[in-house]
């Protein structure tokens, strides 16, 4: 059986390098893969060292996986911003269910139209846009908790 090479998608390494360089960021990875498979894939792609914690599938729904990741993060350090970046509707739904800022990236099987229906805070084609992602996340998250202001910000970043 031939092994399939695992290459990070465009922009992923640059984005992770930037986030890791900023010492204030605590990075975790949530995946629907079982731990033994997921860890092998993450290591093969050269991404393992970027993350402080992982939340692998244990038969729970995606919302519980995100909740588990948040709990792990809170044991390491206080959390000011919770952000879920994903390429499926399940990722966006799980982020929203856990009161996270959601970024949908159309790099998987889900189309922009499908992801847009979930109304993520940001909707992007690729992580190559990471400088603008950082700016948009910062701008949106520093708004007051006024729902009208949040809706206006969300509408303006798409």
ZAMIKE-277329 format. One record per residue: x, y, z of N, C-alpha, C in turn; residue number from 0; residue in three letters. Coordinates in Angstrom, 3 decimals. Example, Ala and Ser with C-alpha at 12.3 -4.5 7.8 and 13.67 -1.06 7.14 Angstrom:
BEGIN
13.190 / -5.690 / 7.800 / 12.300 / -4.500 / 7.800 / 13.200 / -3.300 / 7.800 / 0 / Ala
12.850 / -2.250 / 7.080 / 13.670 / -1.060 / 7.140 / 12.900 / 0.030 / 7.870 / 1 / Ser
This chain:
BEGIN
0.838 / -1.165 / 0.000 / 0.000 / 0.000 / 0.000 / 0.893 / 1.240 / 0.000 / 0 / Unk
0.642 / 2.130 / -0.920 / 1.418 / 3.365 / -1.015 / 0.905 / 4.386 / -0.007 / 1 / Unk
1.838 / 5.118 / 0.574 / 1.464 / 6.175 / 1.506 / 1.150 / 7.442 / 0.738 / 2 / Unk
0.087 / 8.109 / 1.136 / -0.299 / 9.365 / 0.503 / 0.436 / 10.494 / 1.212 / 3 / Unk
1.150 / 11.330 / 0.451 / 1.837 / 12.448 / 1.106 / 0.827 / 13.445 / 1.667 / 4 / Unk
1.135 / 13.967 / 2.837 / 0.267 / 14.970 / 3.454 / 0.986 / 16.306 / 3.440 / 5 / Unk
0.447 / 17.221 / 2.696 / 1.028 / 18.564 / 2.582 / 0.060 / 19.571 / 3.185 / 6 / Unk
0.548 / 20.464 / 4.023 / -0.342 / 21.527 / 4.520 / -0.850 / 22.373 / 3.352 / 7 / Unk
-2.065 / 22.850 / 3.469 / -2.659 / 23.698 / 2.435 / -1.941 / 25.048 / 2.374 / 8 / Unk
-2.040 / 25.737 / 1.239 / -1.387 / 27.042 / 1.101 / -1.787 / 28.011 / 2.217 / 9 / Unk
-0.780 / 28.644 / 2.806 / -0.996 / 29.632 / 3.848 / -0.980 / 29.080 / 5.259 / 10 / Unk
-1.135 / 27.768 / 5.419 / -1.223 / 27.184 / 6.760 / 0.078 / 27.373 / 7.538 / 11 / Unk
1.200 / 27.014 / 6.963 / 2.485 / 27.117 / 7.673 / 2.798 / 28.573 / 8.014 / 12 / Unk
2.589 / 29.471 / 7.069 / 2.862 / 30.895 / 7.316 / 1.980 / 31.420 / 8.453 / 13 / Unk
0.705 / 31.052 / 8.441 / -0.229 / 31.483 / 9.477 / 0.184 / 30.921 / 10.836 / 14 / Unk
0.496 / 29.632 / 10.884 / 0.914 / 29.014 / 12.142 / 2.223 / 29.614 / 12.652 / 15 / Unk
3.158 / 29.880 / 11.748 / 4.420 / 30.515 / 12.168 / 4.162 / 31.875 / 12.793 / 16 / Unk
3.284 / 32.652 / 12.189 / 2.956 / 33.961 / 12.732 / 2.321 / 33.820 / 14.119 / 17 / Unk
1.334 / 32.937 / 14.240 / 0.648 / 32.764 / 15.519 / 1.584 / 32.250 / 16.604 / 18 / Unk
2.468 / 31.350 / 16.241 / 3.402 / 30.773 / 17.218 / 4.410 / 31.825 / 17.681 / 19 / Unk
4.801 / 32.705 / 16.757 / 5.765 / 33.757 / 17.085 / 5.195 / 34.702 / 18.140 / 20 / Unk
3.908 / 34.945 / 18.069 / 3.217 / 35.773 / 19.064 / 3.027 / 34.905 / 20.304 / 21 / Unk
3.816 / 35.120 / 21.312 / 3.827 / 34.251 / 22.496 / 2.483 / 34.204 / 23.220 / 22 / Unk
1.615 / 35.176 / 22.967 / 0.335 / 35.222 / 23.671 / -0.677 / 34.225 / 23.125 / 23 / Unk
-0.397 / 33.607 / 21.999 / -1.338 / 32.673 / 21.383 / -1.118 / 31.251 / 21.882 / 24 / Unk
-2.195 / 30.607 / 22.231 / -2.179 / 29.206 / 22.633 / -2.958 / 28.457 / 21.563 / 25 / Unk
-2.279 / 27.591 / 20.848 / -2.896 / 26.924 / 19.702 / -3.261 / 25.482 / 20.025 / 26 / Unk
-4.490 / 25.128 / 19.688 / -4.949 / 23.762 / 19.840 / -5.531 / 23.279 / 18.533 / 27 / Unk
-5.641 / 21.975 / 18.391 / -6.181 / 21.399 / 17.173 / -7.311 / 20.446 / 17.526 / 28 / Unk
-8.445 / 20.631 / 16.867 / -9.589 / 19.745 / 17.022 / -9.735 / 18.989 / 15.713 / 29 / Unk
-9.869 / 17.678 / 15.797 / -10.025 / 16.890 / 14.586 / -11.027 / 15.763 / 14.817 / 30 / Unk
-11.764 / 15.451 / 13.773 / -12.701 / 14.346 / 13.821 / -12.034 / 12.996 / 13.647 / 31 / Unk
-10.708 / 12.988 / 13.553 / -9.982 / 11.735 / 13.419 / -9.729 / 11.116 / 14.793 / 32 / Unk
-9.678 / 9.810 / 14.829 / -9.297 / 9.110 / 16.051 / -7.845 / 9.476 / 16.374 / 33 / Unk
-7.480 / 9.407 / 17.649 / -6.162 / 9.882 / 18.080 / -5.009 / 9.204 / 17.346 / 34 / Unk
-5.046 / 7.877 / 17.223 / -3.920 / 7.175 / 16.593 / -3.747 / 7.580 / 15.128 / 35 / Unk
-4.835 / 7.822 / 14.426 / -4.759 / 8.234 / 13.018 / -4.437 / 9.723 / 12.922 / 36 / Unk
-5.151 / 10.526 / 13.702 / -4.973 / 11.979 / 13.663 / -3.562 / 12.410 / 14.001 / 37 / Unk
-3.000 / 11.823 / 15.043 / -1.634 / 12.207 / 15.430 / -0.634 / 11.864 / 14.323 / 38 / Unk
-0.780 / 10.715 / 13.706 / 0.120 / 10.331 / 12.608 / 0.008 / 11.325 / 11.444 / 39 / Unk
-1.221 / 11.706 / 11.118 / -1.428 / 12.644 / 10.015 / -0.813 / 14.013 / 10.326 / 40 / Unk
-1.031 / 14.484 / 11.540 / -0.516 / 15.799 / 11.942 / 1.014 / 15.797 / 11.938 / 41 / Unk
1.601 / 14.723 / 12.440 / 3.074 / 14.622 / 12.433 / 3.600 / 14.538 / 11.000 / 42 / Unk
2.964 / 13.719 / 10.173 / 3.415 / 13.552 / 8.782 / 3.345 / 14.870 / 8.014 / 43 / Unk
2.362 / 15.693 / 8.329 / 2.222 / 16.993 / 7.667 / 3.172 / 18.041 / 8.255 / 44 / Unk
3.883 / 17.674 / 9.325 / 4.835 / 18.601 / 9.944 / 4.178 / 19.681 / 10.795 / 45 / Unk
2.993 / 19.414 / 11.312 / 2.240 / 20.425 / 12.050 / 2.190 / 20.195 / 13.561 / 46 / Unk
2.617 / 19.051 / 14.022 / 2.436 / 18.668 / 15.426 / 3.031 / 19.684 / 16.407 / 47 / Unk
4.201 / 20.179 / 16.126 / 4.904 / 21.057 / 17.078 / 4.264 / 22.439 / 17.221 / 48 / Unk
3.366 / 22.788 / 16.365 / 2.717 / 24.094 / 16.449 / 1.650 / 24.152 / 17.555 / 49 / Unk
1.175 / 23.009 / 17.997 / 0.027 / 22.971 / 18.887 / 0.399 / 22.564 / 20.310 / 50 / Unk
-0.270 / 23.197 / 21.270 / -0.048 / 22.907 / 22.687 / -0.962 / 21.793 / 23.186 / 51 / Unk
-2.062 / 21.572 / 22.508 / -3.008 / 20.535 / 22.922 / -3.842 / 20.105 / 21.715 / 52 / Unk
-4.466 / 18.931 / 21.865 / -5.259 / 18.346 / 20.785 / -6.574 / 17.827 / 21.355 / 53 / Unk
-7.585 / 17.784 / 20.515 / -8.856 / 17.172 / 20.870 / -9.243 / 16.252 / 19.711 / 54 / Unk
-9.051 / 14.959 / 19.932 / -9.327 / 13.958 / 18.908 / -10.708 / 13.344 / 19.118 / 55 / Unk
-11.256 / 12.764 / 18.073 / -12.564 / 12.128 / 18.129 / -12.542 / 10.961 / 19.109 / 56 / Unk
-13.520 / 11.003 / 20.025 / -13.711 / 9.902 / 20.968 / -15.169 / 9.444 / 20.899 / 57 / Unk
-15.765 / 9.578 / 19.717 / -17.154 / 9.190 / 19.550 / -18.130 / 10.297 / 19.922 / 58 / Unk
-17.598 / 11.477 / 20.227 / -18.448 / 12.612 / 20.586 / -18.740 / 13.441 / 19.340 / 59 / Unk
-19.735 / 14.295 / 19.444 / -19.981 / 15.193 / 18.324 / -18.936 / 16.307 / 18.332 / 60 / Unk
-18.877 / 17.042 / 17.258 / -17.851 / 18.081 / 17.090 / -17.957 / 19.163 / 18.167 / 61 / Unk
-19.178 / 19.477 / 18.589 / -19.349 / 20.491 / 19.633 / -18.634 / 20.081 / 20.917 / 62 / Unk
-18.732 / 18.822 / 21.271 / -18.062 / 18.311 / 22.483 / -16.542 / 18.326 / 22.306 / 63 / Unk
-16.073 / 18.077 / 21.078 / -14.631 / 18.120 / 20.830 / -14.093 / 19.540 / 21.033 / 64 / Unk
-14.826 / 20.530 / 20.557 / -14.409 / 21.928 / 20.741 / -14.476 / 22.288 / 22.222 / 65 / Unk
-15.524 / 21.861 / 22.891 / -15.641 / 22.111 / 24.337 / -14.463 / 21.493 / 25.088 / 66 / Unk
-14.089 / 20.282 / 24.722 / -12.946 / 19.607 / 25.337 / -11.654 / 20.389 / 25.098 / 67 / Unk
-11.482 / 20.897 / 23.881 / -10.287 / 21.686 / 23.564 / -10.240 / 22.959 / 24.401 / 68 / Unk
-11.373 / 23.606 / 24.561 / -11.432 / 24.830 / 25.373 / -11.066 / 24.508 / 26.821 / 69 / Unk
-11.582 / 23.412 / 27.340 / -11.259 / 23.004 / 28.712 / -9.770 / 22.730 / 28.877 / 70 / Unk
-9.170 / 22.091 / 27.879 / -7.725 / 21.828 / 27.924 / -6.938 / 23.141 / 27.915 / 71 / Unk
-7.362 / 24.064 / 27.078 / -6.685 / 25.360 / 26.976 / -6.773 / 26.126 / 28.291 / 72 / Unk
-7.941 / 26.103 / 28.916 / -8.135 / 26.834 / 30.172 / -7.289 / 26.281 / 31.307 / 73 / Unk
-6.898 / 25.021 / 31.210 / -6.000 / 24.434 / 32.212 / -4.568 / 24.925 / 32.030 / 74 / Unk
-4.253 / 25.375 / 30.826 / -2.897 / 25.866 / 30.520 / -2.776 / 27.355 / 30.822 / 75 / Unk
-3.779 / 28.132 / 30.432 / -3.723 / 29.591 / 30.598 / -5.118 / 30.177 / 30.477 / 76 / Unk
-5.315 / 31.375 / 31.037 / -6.616 / 32.039 / 30.856 / -6.850 / 32.346 / 29.379 / 77 / Unk
-8.099 / 32.247 / 28.953 / -8.427 / 32.477 / 27.545 / -9.184 / 33.798 / 27.415 / 78 / Unk
-8.709 / 34.645 / 26.512 / -9.400 / 35.904 / 26.232 / -10.254 / 35.788 / 24.979 / 79 / Unk
-9.762 / 35.098 / 23.972 / -10.473 / 34.961 / 22.701 / -10.481 / 33.486 / 22.300 / 80 / Unk
-11.650 / 33.009 / 21.921 / -11.775 / 31.642 / 21.426 / -12.126 / 31.733 / 19.952 / 81 / Unk
-11.281 / 31.159 / 19.134 / -11.475 / 31.236 / 17.682 / -11.428 / 29.827 / 17.098 / 82 / Unk
-12.420 / 29.488 / 16.308 / -12.435 / 28.209 / 15.598 / -12.304 / 28.514 / 14.113 / 83 / Unk
-11.293 / 27.922 / 13.501 / -11.089 / 28.027 / 12.058 / -11.317 / 26.640 / 11.492 / 84 / Unk
-12.260 / 26.532 / 10.556 / -12.574 / 25.219 / 10.021 / -13.056 / 25.269 / 8.593 / 85 / Unk
-13.108 / 24.085 / 7.986 / -13.516 / 24.011 / 6.584 / -14.788 / 23.193 / 6.369 / 86 / Unk
-15.512 / 22.927 / 7.456 / -16.785 / 22.216 / 7.322 / -17.878 / 22.941 / 8.105 / 87 / Unk
-19.119 / 22.640 / 7.753 / -20.236 / 23.216 / 8.504 / -20.209 / 22.738 / 9.950 / 88 / Unk
-19.701 / 21.530 / 10.179 / -19.610 / 20.990 / 11.540 / -18.656 / 21.829 / 12.387 / 89 / Unk
-17.558 / 22.281 / 11.786 / -16.599 / 23.128 / 12.510 / -17.256 / 24.442 / 12.922 / 90 / Unk
-17.968 / 25.055 / 12.001 / -18.599 / 26.347 / 12.271 / -19.705 / 26.191 / 13.316 / 91 / Unk
-20.513 / 25.188 / 13.181 / -21.579 / 24.943 / 14.168 / -20.990 / 24.689 / 15.554 / 92 / Unk
-19.922 / 23.903 / 15.614 / -19.296 / 23.594 / 16.905 / -18.688 / 24.848 / 17.526 / 93 / Unk
-18.071 / 25.686 / 16.715 / -17.524 / 26.933 / 17.229 / -18.602 / 27.831 / 17.784 / 94 / Unk
-19.682 / 27.985 / 17.046 / -20.790 / 28.831 / 17.498 / -21.416 / 28.276 / 18.784 / 95 / Unk
-21.578 / 26.960 / 18.858 / -22.171 / 26.345 / 20.048 / -21.329 / 26.585 / 21.292 / 96 / Unk
-20.044 / 26.864 / 21.091 / -19.125 / 27.115 / 22.205 / -18.734 / 28.589 / 22.312 / 97 / Unk
-19.552 / 29.456 / 21.730 / -19.357 / 30.914 / 21.803 / -17.997 / 31.367 / 21.280 / 98 / Unk
-17.556 / 30.747 / 20.199 / -16.279 / 31.095 / 19.580 / -16.499 / 32.003 / 18.376 / 99 / Unk
-15.490 / 32.786 / 18.078 / -15.452 / 33.529 / 16.826 / -15.154 / 32.491 / 15.752 / 100 / Unk
-15.939 / 32.443 / 14.684 / -15.775 / 31.389 / 13.685 / -15.248 / 31.932 / 12.365 / 101 / Unk
-14.287 / 31.205 / 11.815 / -13.715 / 31.521 / 10.515 / -13.873 / 30.278 / 9.643 / 102 / Unk
-14.639 / 30.408 / 8.584 / -14.832 / 29.309 / 7.638 / -13.876 / 29.518 / 6.469 / 103 / Unk
-13.159 / 28.462 / 6.122 / -12.202 / 28.520 / 5.021 / -12.574 / 27.429 / 4.020 / 104 / Unk
-12.841 / 27.812 / 2.800 / -13.316 / 26.876 / 1.773 / -12.168 / 26.100 / 1.137 / 105 / Unk
-11.460 / 25.346 / 1.971 / -10.337 / 24.555 / 1.461 / -10.642 / 23.061 / 1.477 / 106 / Unk
-11.790 / 22.684 / 1.991 / -12.164 / 21.276 / 2.065 / -13.221 / 20.948 / 1.028 / 107 / Unk
-14.121 / 20.067 / 1.403 / -15.172 / 19.648 / 0.491 / -16.355 / 20.621 / 0.476 / 108 / Unk
-16.460 / 21.469 / 1.501 / -17.573 / 22.422 / 1.567 / -17.299 / 23.622 / 0.671 / 109 / Unk
-18.310 / 24.031 / -0.051 / -18.178 / 25.194 / -0.932 / -18.362 / 26.483 / -0.138 / 110 / Unk
-18.006 / 27.611 / -0.750 / -18.216 / 28.915 / -0.133 / -19.707 / 29.103 / 0.175 / 111 / Unk
-20.574 / 28.700 / -0.754 / -22.015 / 28.858 / -0.571 / -22.500 / 28.054 / 0.629 / 112 / Unk
-22.055 / 26.813 / 0.730 / -22.455 / 25.953 / 1.851 / -21.977 / 26.542 / 3.171 / 113 / Unk
-20.724 / 26.970 / 3.217 / -20.181 / 27.551 / 4.445 / -20.880 / 28.858 / 4.801 / 114 / Unk
-21.198 / 29.657 / 3.800 / -21.852 / 30.943 / 4.043 / -23.226 / 30.753 / 4.703 / 115 / Unk
-23.893 / 29.666 / 4.395 / -25.205 / 29.390 / 4.987 / -25.129 / 29.233 / 6.507 / 116 / Unk
-23.948 / 28.891 / 7.013 / -23.760 / 28.745 / 8.464 / -23.471 / 30.083 / 9.140 / 117 / Unk
-23.343 / 31.136 / 8.369 / -23.094 / 32.491 / 8.850 / -21.887 / 32.588 / 9.794 / 118 / Unk
-20.713 / 32.151 / 9.312 / -19.511 / 32.324 / 10.136 / -19.201 / 33.810 / 10.267 / 119 / Unk
-18.391 / 34.148 / 11.251 / -17.985 / 35.547 / 11.409 / -17.146 / 35.996 / 10.211 / 120 / Unk
-16.324 / 35.099 / 9.705 / -15.525 / 35.364 / 8.507 / -15.636 / 34.183 / 7.567 / 121 / Unk
-15.632 / 34.467 / 6.275 / -15.683 / 33.425 / 5.251 / -14.569 / 33.718 / 4.256 / 122 / Unk
-13.650 / 32.768 / 4.089 / -12.462 / 32.986 / 3.266 / -12.233 / 31.837 / 2.294 / 123 / Unk
-11.533 / 32.140 / 1.223 / -11.155 / 31.117 / 0.244 / -9.984 / 30.276 / 0.736 / 124 / Unk
-9.034 / 30.921 / 1.431 / -7.795 / 30.241 / 1.776 / -7.116 / 30.914 / 2.965 / 125 / Unk
-6.259 / 30.188 / 3.635 / -5.493 / 30.772 / 4.739 / -4.333 / 31.627 / 4.244 / 126 / Unk
-4.153 / 31.704 / 2.934 / -3.158 / 32.637 / 2.404 / -3.534 / 34.064 / 2.778 / 127 / Unk
-4.780 / 34.275 / 3.106 / -5.274 / 35.596 / 3.490 / -5.035 / 35.890 / 4.971 / 128 / Unk
-4.132 / 35.164 / 5.621 / -4.008 / 35.279 / 7.069 / -3.719 / 36.681 / 7.595 / 129 / Unk
-2.982 / 37.569 / 6.914 / -2.833 / 38.920 / 7.485 / -4.176 / 39.647 / 7.633 / 130 / Unk
-5.048 / 39.483 / 6.655 / -6.347 / 40.137 / 6.767 / -7.224 / 39.428 / 7.796 / 131 / Unk
-7.022 / 38.135 / 7.983 / -7.769 / 37.395 / 8.998 / -7.477 / 37.996 / 10.366 / 132 / Unk
-6.196 / 38.205 / 10.644 / -5.792 / 38.744 / 11.949 / -6.402 / 40.123 / 12.181 / 133 / Unk
-6.375 / 40.951 / 11.177 / -6.927 / 42.294 / 11.299 / -8.433 / 42.231 / 11.540 / 134 / Unk
-9.125 / 41.402 / 10.797 / -10.575 / 41.306 / 10.921 / -10.979 / 40.719 / 12.268 / 135 / Unk
-10.262 / 39.704 / 12.720 / -10.569 / 39.110 / 14.022 / -10.365 / 40.152 / 15.110 / 136 / Unk
-9.264 / 40.843 / 15.079 / -8.965 / 41.857 / 16.085 / -10.022 / 42.956 / 16.088 / 137 / Unk
-10.381 / 43.460 / 14.936 / -11.373 / 44.530 / 14.835 / -12.716 / 44.075 / 15.361 / 138 / Unk
-13.159 / 42.897 / 14.955 / -14.472 / 42.409 / 15.352 / -14.524 / 42.081 / 16.835 / 139 / Unk
-13.469 / 41.482 / 17.365 / -13.493 / 41.070 / 18.759 / -13.326 / 42.228 / 19.735 / 140 / Unk
-12.846 / 43.363 / 19.274 / -12.697 / 44.482 / 20.182 / -13.929 / 45.383 / 20.211 / 141 / Unk
-14.942 / 45.048 / 19.444 / -16.189 / 45.810 / 19.482 / -16.881 / 45.599 / 20.825 / 142 / Unk
-17.776 / 46.503 / 21.138 / -18.572 / 46.328 / 22.352 / -19.452 / 45.096 / 22.181 / 143 / Unk
-20.079 / 44.698 / 23.242 / -20.955 / 43.525 / 23.180 / -22.337 / 43.881 / 22.622 / 144 / Unk
-22.474 / 45.050 / 22.069 / -23.720 / 45.483 / 21.463 / -24.014 / 44.596 / 20.250 / 145 / Unk
-25.130 / 43.845 / 20.266 / -25.433 / 42.951 / 19.141 / -25.517 / 43.673 / 17.805 / 146 / Unk
-26.029 / 44.903 / 17.795 / -26.110 / 45.662 / 16.548 / -24.710 / 45.927 / 15.998 / 147 / Unk
-23.776 / 46.290 / 16.871 / -22.405 / 46.553 / 16.440 / -21.767 / 45.274 / 15.907 / 148 / Unk
-22.024 / 44.164 / 16.578 / -21.454 / 42.895 / 16.119 / -22.005 / 42.517 / 14.755 / 149 / Unk
-23.300 / 42.664 / 14.571 / -23.885 / 42.335 / 13.264 / -23.290 / 43.224 / 12.183 / 150 / Unk
-23.114 / 44.492 / 12.480 / -22.538 / 45.413 / 11.498 / -21.125 / 44.992 / 11.154 / 151 / Unk
-20.344 / 44.604 / 12.157 / -18.967 / 44.180 / 11.915 / -18.940 / 42.891 / 11.121 / 152 / Unk
-19.807 / 41.958 / 11.464 / -19.845 / 40.687 / 10.760 / -20.198 / 40.904 / 9.293 / 153 / Unk
-21.156 / 41.760 / 9.057 / -21.560 / 42.025 / 7.671 / -20.459 / 42.699 / 6.893 / 154 / Unk
-19.654 / 43.511 / 7.545 / -18.639 / 44.282 / 6.825 / -17.386 / 43.477 / 6.501 / 155 / Unk
-17.201 / 42.313 / 7.112 / -15.960 / 41.575 / 6.878 / -16.094 / 40.494 / 5.820 / 156 / Unk
-17.246 / 40.256 / 5.314 / -17.414 / 39.205 / 4.290 / -17.028 / 39.690 / 2.935 / 157 / Unk
